[in-house]
Amino acid sequence: MNWPDIRAWAFSLKTFASAMLALWIALELDLQRPYWAMATVYIVAQPLTGAMRSKAAYRFAGTLVGAIMTLLLVPLLVNTPTLLTGAFALWIGVCIYFAVLDRSPRAYLFLLAGYTVAFIGFPSVDTPGEIWYVVLARVEEITLGIVCTTVIGSVVFPAPLGPGLTVRLDAWIQHAANWTVGVLTGEADEAALVEARRHVAGDAVEIGMLESHLAYDTSNLQTATVPMRLLRERVLLLLPVMSGAADRIAALREAGALTPALQSLLDRIAAWIRGARTSDLDEVVRVRAEIAALAPAIDAGANWNEVLLTGLLERLDELAWLVHDIIALRRQIRAESRRVPELLVPVDQTAHAPRHRDHVMALHSAFASVLAVGVISAFWIAAGWPEGGEAASLAAVATALFAAQDDPAPEITGFIFGVLLALVLNAVYLFVILPQVDGFGMLVLALAPMYVPLGVLAGMPGKAARAAGPIAFISATLLALQSSYSGDFAGYVNGGIAAVIGLGATTIMIRIVRSVSAEWTAARLLQHNRRDIARTALRWDAKSRVAFASLMVDRLSLVVPRLATSAAGAGEQAAAALADMRVGVSVVALQAELAHQTTLTEAGRKEVGAMLAALAGYFRRPRAGAAGLRTAIDRAMGAVTRDPGATTPRLLLQLSGIRRALFPDAPPYAPDAATGVGEAESLREGQPA
């Protein structure tokens, strides 16, 4: 068990002080619902100052958008409560759709814009004439909570994001270095290499998320957002580069073609990476000179080992560029400067890398939310249930908060337990403790035994924070502190029952129409990659080369953590995903070479085109498209090496990369003896139809 440290206690005391300050000001200003200001503090509060400021900014913007939408909808549909609640449900669904697509901290803006309408609008369906005052109060009190949290969190013992991010960044880079050195030297065992590679892909999501908060941070690292982004993109580019290099090194070692000169080059690069903190950046010049000196002459008589060596040297050259840039950028970030150092990989080849957007899952999540909120609202109106608005509001909150999960049902179930615990704690306060309280000072002393421990748990990593934070803001909301005491036991019980019924019904509907497994989501992501590879094989887009590689790497970073939670076969599926990515990058590069290749004869283009058509067929329907693919690749390689107008090294690099990724166990390519015998059996396993 991890005990709370001084930082967790400091975070809790700051948060409690912010909540009490917000509550006191709201009471002094006689705002309608002062507890909203207190609850907002526990929603916005984050241990790291940058994340807290980011969340505060998006919460304010989301609340404002939601408030404006409420003011537009209520007067328009004031006489038709059914249509009004339906419009609320649709708006919540639209906001969830964009939140799931966004995949950044900005998604919180969309979520708030959605369930702010629920919090304001549903309780106002029966009293639409007061909507302006309710909206104004909501915005005022939430703004008050945000301001108190931001000011105290930024001034009193701030916890900047920068130092923690650099620790995580260094650990991520070290995993990449361990994997790279292990591949180059052959010293690491396979399990260690797989684990290091998994961290490189899987940790990219967390690093990217933390990086997105830097603009709101209080550390000097706030000025290094551009170098940080460029560094992250270059570490991700190691995945296809080193995966291709690892495959060729293994093939050459197995064939006994790993010469002492080549091994010396690999050891030199490994030593360069090990000494990255103090190494000379000019080492890249010497490394690239050694790479060029080992390059074989490629012609029609080139054997398979020479083709593999050519591909390996090309990958090592790319690796040298990436290592240089990673070292330079990491040093720049340590200097906490926004200045971008001189880089070898052009900035325009990695900047603004696209991210995966799953419109189907976004629509699925939106539909589930609309269904849950709509069904509960319909029951509320049909039955004349006085507390039905509260049930519908919590349904909207639950479906919004967990919309990005593969299976939101367990999280909503945990949310129910949090509500139950908050109801029990609040009952003790409302009907035992608060009647004895006289004055704000006593109220603070009375609330501290509950909220300070919850804040400590919320400031700790892991499950404790995920549970304690929601319990704190749920209890603050349900406690509903006002300027004067009003204990209504029957109303409190009815409200609690409505909350549990609303969340329970939501869980059931989500379980039926929305829940999917992590393996199912991973399979869909991999299927997206295969479809993109098939499309790219048939059509080249001049703008797609780096964008395509970045998109596949982004999907891989989403796949790896999901596969890590699955049972047997996760390692094989991850390896297959990485091989798909290698094929995709090779196809894009091959298309680019063909587009700029002006001397390749028509016969050569025809063979390469036939190969790309066969490849597209395979990635569309793996089992149906397998036959003849290896023969088509070998014929294309043969045509390229024999073509007098071909620039063979670059074309062969991509063709051989595709062959090795799809046929790792196939016999070596022979210029004059390419056959298609056994190609279906030699395709790597694990490709779903």
C-alpha positions in Angstrom: 0.0 0.0 0.0 1.3 3.5 -0.9 0.8 6.0 1.9 0.1 9.6 1.0 3.1 11.9 0.8 3.4 15.6 1.6 2.4 16.5 -1.9 -0.9 14.7 -1.5 -1.6 16.5 1.8 -0.7 19.9 0.3 -3.0 19.2 -2.6 -5.9 18.3 -0.3 -5.4 21.3 2.0 -5.2 23.7 -1.0 -8.3 22.2 -2.6 -10.3 22.3 0.7 -9.2 25.9 1.2 -10.4 26.8 -2.3 -13.7 25.0 -1.8 -14.4 26.8 1.5 -13.4 30.2 0.0 -15.7 29.6 -2.9 -18.5 28.5 -0.6 -18.0 31.5 1.7 -18.0 34.1 -1.2 -21.1 32.4 -2.7 -22.9 32.6 0.7 -21.9 36.2 1.2 -23.1 37.2 -2.3 -26.4 35.3 -1.6 -26.1 33.2 -4.8 -28.9 30.8 -5.4 -26.9 27.5 -5.2 -23.6 28.2 -3.4 -22.8 24.5 -3.3 -22.2 24.6 -7.1 -19.1 26.8 -6.4 -17.8 24.3 -3.8 -18.5 21.3 -6.1 -16.8 23.0 -9.0 -13.6 23.2 -7.0 -13.5 19.4 -6.5 -14.2 18.9 -10.2 -11.5 21.2 -11.5 -8.8 20.4 -8.9 -5.8 18.5 -10.2 -2.5 17.8 -8.4 -0.5 19.3 -11.3 -1.0 23.1 -11.8 -0.9 22.9 -15.6 -3.6 20.2 -15.8 -5.7 22.2 -13.3 -5.5 25.4 -15.3 -6.3 23.5 -18.5 -9.3 21.8 -17.0 -10.5 25.1 -15.5 -10.3 26.9 -18.8 -12.2 24.2 -20.6 -14.8 23.9 -17.9 -15.5 27.6 -18.0 -15.8 27.6 -21.8 -18.0 24.4 -21.8 -20.2 25.8 -19.1 -20.7 29.0 -21.1 -21.6 27.1 -24.3 -24.0 24.9 -22.4 -25.6 27.9 -20.7 -26.1 29.6 -24.0 -27.7 26.5 -25.6 -30.1 26.2 -22.6 -31.2 29.8 -23.1 -31.8 29.0 -26.8 -33.7 25.8 -26.3 -36.0 26.5 -23.3 -37.9 29.5 -24.7 -38.2 27.8 -28.1 -39.8 24.6 -26.7 -41.2 25.9 -23.5 -44.7 24.6 -24.2 -43.6 21.1 -25.2 -41.7 19.4 -22.4 -41.3 16.2 -24.3 -39.7 17.9 -27.3 -37.6 20.0 -24.9 -36.1 17.0 -23.1 -35.6 15.3 -26.5 -33.7 18.4 -27.7 -31.6 18.3 -24.5 -30.8 14.6 -25.1 -29.8 15.3 -28.7 -27.6 18.2 -27.8 -25.8 16.0 -25.2 -25.3 13.3 -27.8 -23.8 15.8 -30.3 -21.4 17.1 -27.6 -20.4 13.5 -26.7 -19.8 12.8 -30.4 -17.3 15.6 -30.7 -15.7 14.8 -27.3 -15.0 11.2 -28.4 -13.5 12.4 -31.7 -11.3 15.0 -30.0 -9.1 12.7 -27.9 -7.4 15.7 -26.1 -8.0 17.7 -22.9 -10.2 19.9 -25.1 -12.7 17.1 -25.1 -13.7 18.3 -21.6 -15.1 21.5 -23.2 -17.6 19.4 -25.2 -18.5 17.2 -22.3 -19.3 20.3 -20.1 -21.3 21.9 -22.9 -23.4 18.7 -22.9 -24.1 18.0 -19.3 -24.3 21.6 -18.3 -27.6 21.6 -20.3 -28.7 18.6 -18.3 -27.9 20.2 -14.9 -29.5 23.5 -15.8 -32.2 22.4 -18.2 -33.8 19.3 -16.7 -34.7 20.9 -13.3 -36.1 23.9 -15.2 -38.5 21.9 -17.5 -41.4 22.6 -15.0 -40.4 26.1 -14.3 -39.2 27.6 -17.6 -39.9 31.2 -16.5 -36.9 31.1 -14.2 -34.4 29.8 -16.7 -32.5 33.1 -17.1 -31.9 33.3 -13.3 -30.9 29.6 -13.1 -28.4 29.9 -16.0 -26.9 33.1 -14.6 -26.5 31.5 -11.1 -24.9 28.4 -12.7 -22.3 30.5 -14.6 -21.6 32.8 -11.7 -21.1 29.9 -9.2 -19.0 27.8 -11.5 -16.9 30.8 -12.4 -16.4 31.5 -8.7 -15.2 27.9 -8.1 -12.9 28.0 -11.0 -11.3 31.3 -10.0 -10.8 30.2 -6.4 -9.2 26.9 -7.5 -7.0 28.5 -10.1 -5.7 31.4 -7.9 -4.9 29.3 -4.8 -3.6 26.4 -6.9 -1.3 28.7 -8.8 0.0 30.8 -5.9 0.1 28.4 -2.9 2.7 25.7 -3.3 2.1 25.2 -7.1 3.0 21.8 -8.5 4.2 22.5 -12.0 3.7 19.9 -14.7 7.1 20.3 -16.2 9.3 18.3 -13.7 6.9 15.4 -13.7 6.6 15.4 -17.5 10.4 15.4 -18.0 10.7 12.4 -15.7 8.1 10.5 -17.7 9.7 11.7 -20.9 13.1 10.5 -19.9 11.7 7.1 -18.9 9.9 6.9 -22.3 13.1 7.8 -24.1 15.0 5.2 -22.1 12.6 2.5 -23.1 13.2 3.5 -26.7 16.9 3.4 -26.2 16.8 0.0 -24.5 14.8 -1.4 -27.4 17.1 0.2 -30.0 20.3 -0.9 -28.3 18.9 -4.4 -27.7 18.1 -4.8 -31.4 21.4 -3.5 -32.6 23.6 -5.5 -30.3 21.5 -8.7 -29.9 22.3 -8.7 -26.2 18.7 -8.3 -24.9 16.3 -11.3 -24.7 13.1 -11.3 -26.7 10.9 -10.6 -23.7 12.8 -7.5 -22.7 12.7 -6.2 -26.3 8.9 -6.8 -26.5 8.4 -5.0 -23.2 10.5 -2.0 -24.2 8.7 -1.8 -27.5 5.3 -1.9 -25.8 6.3 1.0 -23.6 7.4 3.1 -26.6 4.0 2.6 -28.3 1.8 2.5 -25.2 3.2 5.4 -23.2 2.9 7.7 -26.2 -0.8 8.5 -25.4 0.1 9.6 -21.8 3.1 11.7 -22.9 1.0 13.4 -25.5 -1.8 14.1 -23.0 0.6 15.6 -20.5 2.3 17.6 -23.2 -1.0 19.2 -24.2 -1.3 20.8 -20.7 2.1 22.5 -21.0 0.6 25.8 -22.4 -1.2 26.2 -19.0 1.8 25.2 -16.8 3.7 27.4 -14.3 7.1 25.9 -15.1 9.7 27.3 -17.6 8.9 24.2 -19.7 5.8 26.1 -20.8 8.1 27.7 -23.4 9.3 24.4 -24.8 6.0 23.1 -26.2 7.3 23.0 -29.8 10.6 21.1 -29.0 8.5 18.7 -26.8 6.1 17.9 -29.7 8.9 17.4 -32.2 10.7 15.1 -29.8 7.6 13.0 -29.2 7.0 12.6 -32.9 10.6 11.5 -33.5 10.5 8.9 -30.8 7.3 7.5 -32.4 9.0 7.4 -35.8 11.5 4.9 -34.2 8.8 2.3 -34.3 8.6 1.7 -38.0 12.4 2.4 -38.5 13.6 0.0 -35.8 11.0 -2.6 -36.5 12.3 -2.8 -40.1 15.9 -2.7 -39.0 15.3 -5.5 -36.4 13.8 -7.8 -39.0 16.7 -7.3 -41.4 19.4 -7.8 -38.7 17.7 -11.0 -37.6 17.6 -12.2 -41.3 21.2 -11.4 -41.9 22.3 -13.0 -38.7 20.4 -16.1 -39.5 21.9 -16.3 -42.9 25.5 -15.8 -41.5 25.8 -12.5 -43.5 26.3 -10.2 -40.5 29.9 -9.2 -41.3 32.3 -7.9 -38.6 32.2 -4.5 -40.3 28.5 -4.4 -40.1 28.4 -5.5 -36.5 31.0 -2.9 -35.7 28.7 -0.3 -37.2 25.8 -1.6 -35.1 27.9 -1.5 -31.9 29.0 2.1 -32.7 25.4 3.3 -33.1 24.5 1.5 -29.9 27.4 3.1 -28.0 26.3 6.5 -29.3 22.8 6.0 -28.0 24.0 4.7 -24.6 26.1 7.9 -24.2 23.5 10.2 -25.5 23.7 12.7 -22.6 27.3 13.6 -23.3 27.9 12.4 -26.8 28.9 14.7 -29.7 26.1 15.5 -32.1 28.6 15.4 -34.9 28.8 11.6 -34.4 25.9 11.5 -36.9 28.3 12.5 -39.7 30.8 9.7 -38.8 28.0 7.1 -38.5 26.5 8.0 -41.8 29.9 7.9 -43.5 30.3 4.3 -42.2 26.9 3.4 -43.4 27.6 4.7 -46.9 30.9 2.8 -47.0 29.1 -0.5 -46.4 26.5 0.0 -49.1 26.7 -2.8 -51.8 26.2 -2.2 -55.5 22.7 -3.2 -56.6 22.1 -4.5 -60.1 20.3 -7.3 -61.8 22.5 -9.9 -60.2 22.1 -8.7 -56.6 21.4 -11.5 -54.2 18.9 -11.5 -51.3 21.5 -10.8 -48.7 22.7 -7.7 -50.6 19.1 -6.5 -50.9 18.6 -7.0 -47.1 21.8 -5.2 -46.4 20.7 -2.3 -48.6 17.4 -2.0 -46.7 19.1 -2.3 -43.3 21.6 0.5 -44.2 18.8 2.8 -45.3 17.0 2.2 -42.0 20.2 2.8 -40.1 20.7 6.1 -41.9 17.1 7.1 -40.9 17.9 5.9 -37.3 21.0 8.1 -37.2 18.9 11.2 -38.2 16.3 10.4 -35.5 19.0 9.8 -32.8 20.6 13.1 -33.6 17.3 14.9 -33.4 16.2 13.2 -30.2 19.5 14.1 -28.4 19.4 17.7 -29.7 15.7 18.2 -28.7 16.1 16.6 -25.3 19.1 18.9 -24.5 17.0 21.9 -25.7 14.1 20.9 -23.4 16.5 20.6 -20.5 17.6 24.2 -21.2 13.8 25.1 -21.0 13.9 27.1 -24.2 11.4 27.4 -27.0 14.2 27.6 -29.6 14.2 24.6 -31.9 17.7 23.3 -32.6 19.0 22.4 -36.0 17.4 19.2 -37.0 18.1 16.6 -39.7 14.5 15.2 -40.0 12.7 18.2 -41.6 10.2 19.8 -39.3 7.5 19.9 -42.0 7.8 16.1 -42.2 6.5 15.6 -38.7 4.6 18.7 -37.7 0.8 18.6 -37.4 0.7 14.8 -37.5 -2.9 13.6 -37.9 -4.6 11.5 -35.2 -7.1 8.7 -35.5 -10.7 9.7 -35.4 -13.3 7.0 -35.0 -16.6 8.4 -36.2 -18.4 5.1 -35.8 -17.5 4.8 -32.1 -18.2 8.5 -31.6 -21.7 8.0 -33.1 -22.1 4.8 -31.1 -21.3 6.6 -27.8 -23.6 9.6 -28.8 -26.5 7.2 -29.6 -26.1 5.4 -26.3 -26.2 8.6 -24.4 -29.3 9.9 -26.3 -31.0 6.6 -25.7 -30.3 6.5 -21.9 -31.2 10.2 -21.3 -34.2 10.0 -23.6 -35.7 6.8 -22.0 -35.3 8.1 -18.5 -36.7 11.5 -19.5 -39.7 9.9 -21.2 -40.4 7.8 -18.0 -40.0 10.9 -15.9 -42.5 12.9 -17.9 -45.0 10.0 -18.4 -45.0 9.1 -14.7 -45.0 12.6 -13.4 -41.9 11.7 -11.3 -40.9 14.7 -9.3 -37.2 13.7 -9.0 -37.0 12.4 -12.6 -35.0 15.5 -13.7 -32.3 14.6 -11.3 -32.2 11.0 -12.6 -31.9 12.3 -16.2 -29.2 14.7 -15.3 -27.0 12.0 -13.7 -27.6 9.8 -16.7 -26.2 12.6 -18.9 -23.2 13.1 -16.7 -22.4 9.3 -16.5 -22.6 8.7 -20.2 -20.6 11.8 -20.9 -17.8 11.2 -18.4 -17.1 7.6 -19.6 -18.0 8.0 -23.3 -14.5 7.3 -24.4 -14.2 4.0 -22.6 -14.5 0.7 -24.5 -16.9 -0.5 -21.9 -18.4 2.4 -19.8 -20.6 0.1 -17.7 -18.1 -0.9 -15.0 -17.1 2.8 -14.6 -20.7 3.8 -14.2 -21.2 1.0 -11.7 -18.3 2.4 -9.7 -20.0 5.8 -10.1 -23.1 4.4 -8.4 -21.1 3.1 -5.5 -19.6 6.6 -5.2 -23.1 8.1 -5.1 -24.2 5.6 -2.5 -21.2 6.3 -0.3 -21.7 10.1 -0.7 -25.4 9.7 0.2 -24.5 7.9 3.5 -21.9 10.5 4.4 -24.2 13.3 3.5 -27.0 11.8 5.6 -24.8 11.9 8.6 -23.9 15.5 8.0 -27.4 16.7 7.1 -29.3 15.1 9.9 -26.7 14.7 12.7 -23.8 17.2 12.4 -25.1 20.3 10.5 -28.0 20.9 12.9 -25.4 21.5 15.6 -23.3 23.9 13.5 -23.5 27.6 14.2 -21.5 29.9 11.9 -19.2 29.4 8.9 -16.1 28.7 11.0 -17.8 25.7 12.7 -19.1 24.6 9.2 -15.5 24.5 8.0 -14.4 22.5 11.0 -17.3 20.1 10.5 -16.6 19.5 6.8 -12.8 19.1 7.1 -12.9 15.4 8.5 -14.7 14.3 5.3 -13.2 16.5 2.6 -9.5 16.6 3.6 -9.1 12.8 3.5 -11.0 12.6 0.2 -8.7 15.3 -1.2 -5.6 13.4 0.0 -6.8 10.3 -1.8 -7.6 12.3 -4.9 -4.0 13.6 -4.9 -2.6 10.1 -5.0 -2.0 8.2 -8.3 -4.1 5.1 -9.3 -7.5 4.0 -8.3 -7.7 6.0 -5.1 -7.8 9.3 -7.1 -10.3 8.0 -9.6 -12.7 7.1 -6.8 -12.1 9.9 -4.2 -12.4 12.8 -6.7 -15.9 11.9 -7.9 -17.0 11.1 -4.3 -15.9 14.6 -3.2 -17.8 16.5 -5.9 -20.8 14.2 -5.8 -21.1 14.7 -2.0 -20.6 18.5 -2.4 -23.4 18.6 -4.9 -25.8 16.3 -3.0 -25.1 18.1 0.3 -26.6 21.2 -1.3 -25.4 23.7 1.3 -27.4 26.9 1.5 -27.3 30.0 3.6 -29.7 28.5 6.1 -30.3 24.9 7.2 -33.2 23.0 5.7 -33.2 19.3 6.5 -35.9 17.5 4.5 -35.3 13.8 5.1 -38.1 12.6 2.7 -36.8 14.8 -0.1 -33.3 13.7 0.5 -34.2 10.0 0.3 -36.3 10.5 -2.8 -33.4 12.4 -4.5 -31.0 9.6 -3.5 -33.3 7.0 -4.9 -33.7 9.0 -8.1 -29.9 9.2 -8.5 -29.4 5.5 -8.0 -32.3 4.6 -10.4 -31.1 6.9 -13.0 -27.5 5.6 -12.9 -28.7 2.0 -12.6 -30.9 2.3 -15.7 -28.1 4.0 -17.6 -25.8 1.1 -16.7 -28.2 -1.4 -18.1 -28.8 0.4 -21.3 -25.1 1.1 -21.8 -24.4 -2.6 -21.2 -26.9 -3.6 -23.9 -26.1 -1.0 -26.6 -22.7 0.4 -26.0 -20.3 -1.9 -24.2 -17.5 -3.5 -26.2 -14.3 -5.3 -25.3 -10.8 -3.9 -25.5 -9.9 -6.7 -28.0 -12.8 -5.7 -30.2 -11.7 -2.0 -30.3 -8.1 -3.1 -31.0 -9.3 -5.3 -33.9 -11.2 -2.3 -35.4 -8.2 -0.1 -35.1 -6.1 -2.7 -36.9 -8.8 -3.1 -39.5 -8.6 0.7 -40.2 -4.9 0.4 -40.8 -5.4 -2.5 -43.3 -8.1 -0.6 -45.2 -5.8 2.4 -45.4 -3.0 0.3 -46.7 -5.2 -1.2 -49.4 -6.4 2.2 -50.5 -2.9 3.6 -50.5 -1.6 0.7 -52.6 -4.0 1.7 -55.4 -3.8 5.5 -55.1 -0.9 7.7 -54.1 -1.5 11.1 -52.5 1.5 13.5 -52.6 0.5 14.8 -49.1 0.0 11.4 -47.4 3.5 10.1 -46.8 4.3 11.4 -43.3 0.7 11.8 -42.4 0.0 8.2 -43.2 2.9 7.0 -41.1 1.9 9.2 -38.2 -1.7 8.1 -38.4 -0.6 4.4 -38.2 1.7 5.1 -35.3 -1.1 6.9 -33.5 -3.4 3.9 -34.0 -0.6 1.6 -32.8 -0.3 3.7 -29.6 -4.0 3.1 -29.0 -3.8 -0.6 -29.8 -0.9 -1.6 -27.6 -2.4 -0.7 -24.2 -5.6 -2.5 -25.1 -3.7 -5.6 -26.2 -1.8 -5.5 -22.9 -5.0 -6.0 -21.0 -6.1 -9.0 -23.2 -5.2 -12.6 -22.7 -3.1 -14.9 -24.8 -1.9 -13.7 -28.2 -1.4 -10.1 -27.2 2.3 -10.2 -28.1 1.6 -11.8 -31.5 -1.2 -9.3 -32.3 1.1 -6.4 -31.4 3.9 -7.8 -33.6 1.3 -8.2 -36.5 0.2 -4.6 -36.0 3.8 -3.4 -36.1 4.3 -5.4 -39.3 1.2 -3.9 -40.9 2.6 -0.5 -40.1 5.9 -1.3 -41.7 4.1 -2.5 -44.8 2.0 0.7 -44.9 5.0 3.0 -44.6 6.8 1.0 -47.3 3.8 1.2 -49.6 3.5 5.0 -49.2 7.3 5.4 -49.8 7.1 3.1 -52.8 4.2 5.2 -54.3 6.3 8.3 -53.7 9.3 6.8 -55.5 7.1 5.8 -58.5 5.6 9.3 -58.7 9.0 10.9 -58.9 10.7 8.1 -60.9 10.9 9.4 -64.5 13.3 6.8 -66.0 11.6 3.6 -64.9 10.3 1.8 -68.0 6.7 0.9 -68.7 7.4 -2.8 -68.1 8.9 -2.1 -64.7 5.9 0.1 -63.7 3.6 -2.6 -64.8 5.1 -5.3 -62.6 5.2 -2.9 -59.6 1.6 -1.9 -60.3 0.5 -5.6 -60.4 2.2 -6.1 -57.1 0.4 -3.2 -55.5 -2.9 -4.4 -56.8 -2.2 -7.9 -55.3 -1.2 -6.2 -52.1 -4.5 -4.2 -52.0 -6.5 -7.3 -52.5 -4.7 -9.1 -49.7 -5.3 -6.2 -47.2 -8.9 -6.0 -48.2 -9.5 -9.8 -47.9 -6.4 -11.5 -46.4 -7.3 -15.1 -47.1 -8.7 -14.4 -50.5 -5.9 -12.1 -51.5 -2.9 -14.2 -50.3 -2.5 -16.4 -53.4 0.2 -15.1 -55.8 1.2 -12.1 -53.6 4.8 -13.3 -52.9 5.2 -14.1 -56.6 4.0 -10.6 -57.5 6.5 -9.0 -55.1 9.4 -11.1 -56.4 8.5 -10.3 -60.0 8.4 -6.6 -59.1 11.8 -6.9 -57.5 13.2 -8.7 -60.4 11.8 -6.1 -62.9 13.3 -3.3 -60.9 16.8 -4.8 -60.6 16.8 -5.5 -64.4 15.3 -2.2 -65.4 18.1 0.0 -66.8 16.2 3.2 -65.8 15.4 2.3 -62.2 17.0 3.9 -59.2 17.1 0.5 -57.6 18.2 1.0 -53.9 15.2 3.1 -52.9 12.7 0.9 -54.8 14.3 -2.3 -53.5 14.2 -0.9 -50.0 10.4 -0.6 -50.0 9.8 -3.9 -52.0 12.1 -5.9 -49.8 10.5 -4.3 -46.7 7.0 -5.4 -47.8 8.3 -8.9 -48.5 10.0 -9.3 -45.2 7.0 -8.0 -43.2 4.5 -10.3 -45.0 6.8 -13.3 -45.6 9.3 -13.5 -42.7 9.7 -17.3 -43.0 9.7 -17.5 -46.9 12.8 -18.7 -48.8 15.2 -15.9 -49.8 14.5 -13.9 -52.9 16.3 -15.3 -55.9 16.6 -13.0 -59.0 16.1 -15.8 -61.5 14.0 -18.3 -59.5 11.1 -16.5 -58.0 8.1 -18.8 -57.5 4.8 -18.6 -55.9 4.9 -22.1 -54.3 3.6 -22.0 -50.7 3.0 -18.3 -50.5 -0.3 -18.7 -48.7 1.3 -20.9 -46.1 4.2 -18.6 -45.5 2.2 -15.5 -44.8 2.5 -14.5 -41.2 -0.3 -15.7 -38.9 -2.7 -13.6 -37.1 -4.3 -11.5 -39.9 -8.1 -11.5 -39.2 -10.4 -11.6 -42.2 
